[in-house]
Amino acid sequence: MPQPATSSTRMTLRVATWNLNNRGPRQAAELGELLRLRGVDLLLAQELNPKAGETLIRADGLDWIITAFDAGAPAEGLGSGRRRTSAIAGRGHPPVVTGALPGAPPPERVVHARIATDLGMMSFAAY
């Protein structure tokens, strides 16, 4: 169980949210580099081009990425314009629970996760 932060043990979690506007791998690499320079620990991404996800986390030095498709959002029957998705990416241990919101319009744009951090268990969502 994580201990509460004291003045001598300052714990932080730097979170960023970004709309990638369905950009490709080159722009994802540029964003990943910016996020790495800023010390981002957790990224909540919207409109991620799934082909750019791995490029983004490599450039940022993040350890994992979960898209709404990974978390159970239906992918079949989607046209190219609806292939973009929301995602959560981070450092350290991957989420202990992930999910999509199937009733959300459109379901591939919502992903949520419970993540064990140095600050304790936390819930995050990207939409």
Stockholm file with secondary structure:
# STOCKHOLM 1.0

chainA/1-127         MPQPATSSTRMTLRVATWNLNNRGPRQAAELGELLRLRGVDLLLAQELNPKAGETLIRADGLDWIITAFDAGAPAEGLGSGRRRTSAIAGRGHPPVVTGALPGAPPPERVVHARIATDLGMMSFAAY
#=GR chainA/1-127 SS CCCCCBTTBCCCCCEEEEECTTCCHHHHHHHHHHHHHTTCSEEEEEEECGGGHHHHHHHHTCSEEEETTTTTCCCTTCCGGGCCEEEEEESSSCCSEEEECTTSSSGGGCEEEEEEETTEEEEEEEC
#=GC SS_cons         CCCCCBTTBCCCCCEEEEECTTCCHHHHHHHHHHHHHTTCSEEEEEEECGGGHHHHHHHHTCSEEEETTTTTCCCTTCCGGGCCEEEEEESSSCCSEEEECTTSSSGGGCEEEEEEETTEEEEEEEC
//
